[in-house]
Amino acid sequence: MQEEAKGSVNPTWSKSMTSTTTSNRRLTEEEREHAQAILQKVRQEISKAAIGDEQLVWAIRRYVYIRLQHDGRGKPAQRKILKLKKMVSQKGKCTLCGKELPERGAELDRYDAMKGYTEENTRLLCHSCHREDQAKRGFA
């Protein structure tokens, strides 16, 4: 397991943040049933709006899917700006291994998924460190 680089490249990312595992909230059976009912209503609304046009069904589903992703992850342009800020603040180094990050392919890691992609809640990692850290935290 890789240890955090000495003289951490991002002092705002405390050791406690890297060593604590945060599990994502899971739905109870009752909550899952409620979510399934919501999903069924959305599907019915899409079907009603499309009036049998399969291409329109596809387009509406895609639109709703992308917007829901943006609710949880922010828009791609926002994450790109955050990656650039992190690259500068971390001096181009992976927070865990301290190696140079690639120009393309460095990955934003959220300490707490529920807190979203913010400067305080993210760090930039190389691909191998990100995979290893996700496995360690039980997410991969």
N, C-alpha and C positions, 0 to 999 in steps of 0.2 A: 504494500500500500504506500502511495506517495505521501510524503509529509509536506505541510505547508512550507514554502521556501523561507529560509532565514531572511530577516529584514523584509518582511512581507511587502510586496509591491503595492498593496492597498491597505493602509493602516485602518481604514474604516470597517474592514471586514474582520471582525474579531475572531479569535480562536474559538470562542464558544459557538459562533455561528457555523463554523466549519465542522465541528465535532458533534453537534446535536442533530439528531434525526427528527425531522418533522413529517408526520404522516398526513396525507391529504384526507379530508373529511369524507366519510362514506355515508351513503343514505341508509336509513333504516328501511325495513320492509314496507312500513306504512308510507314513508317519504317516497320510496321507489314507486309504489302504486300511484301516489299523487302525481309524480313526475310523468309516469306513463299515461295518465289521464290527460295531462297538459299536452303531451306529445300527440296523442290521438286527436285532440281538438285542433292542434296546429295542422296536422295532416288533413283533417276534414276541411279546414279553411282554405288550404292550398288547393285541394281538389275542387272545392266550390268556385274558387277564383279562376281556375284554369278551364273550367267548362269542357273537360274532355281533351284539351290540347296537351298532349304529352310533352311537347317541347316547352310549353309554358310551365307545366308542373316542374320540369327539370330546372328551368331558369329561376323559379320562385324558391325551390328548395335550396339551390346554390346560393342565392341572395341571402336567405335567412341563415344558412349555415355559416357563411363568411361573416355576417354581422354578429352572430353569437360568438364566433371565435374572437372577433375584435373586442367584444365585451370582456373577455377573460385575458386576452394577451396584448391588447392595444393594436394599433395598425402597424403594418410592416415598416412604414417610414419612421414611426416613433421608435421602434426597436432598433432600426438602423442608426438613428441619431444616438441612441443610448449606447450602442456598441462602439461608436466612434469616441464618445466621451469616456467610456471605460478603457478603450485602447490608450487614450492619452493619460488618464489618471493612473493606469497600471504600468505606464511606460512601455507598453507593448509586450508585457510579460504575463505568462499564465500565473494566476494567483496561487495555484497549488505547487507546480513544479518549478516555477521561475524561469522556464525556457521562453524564448521568443515566440510570440503568437504569429500564426500565418496571417498574411494580409487578408486572405479570404478563408473562411472556415472556422474562425474562432467562434466559440459558442457562449451565449449568455446563460448563466445559471442563476435561478432564483433560489434564495435560501428558503423562503416560505412562499409556495405557489399562490396562496390566497392573497398575498400582499402585492402581487403583480410585478411588472417590470419597472422598477424605480431604481434610481441611483443607489439608494441605501440598501435595497433588497437584492441586488444583483452583483455578479462578478463575471469576468470574462475568462474562460478556460480554453485550453487546447482540447481537441476532440478526445484524445485518450484519457486525459484527466477527468473530463466531464463524464465519460462512460463509466470510468472506475468509481467516481464519486456517486453517481446515480445508483450503481449496483450496491455500493456500500450502504446507501440510504434506503435501499429496498425498492427503488423505482424502476430498475431496468430488468 
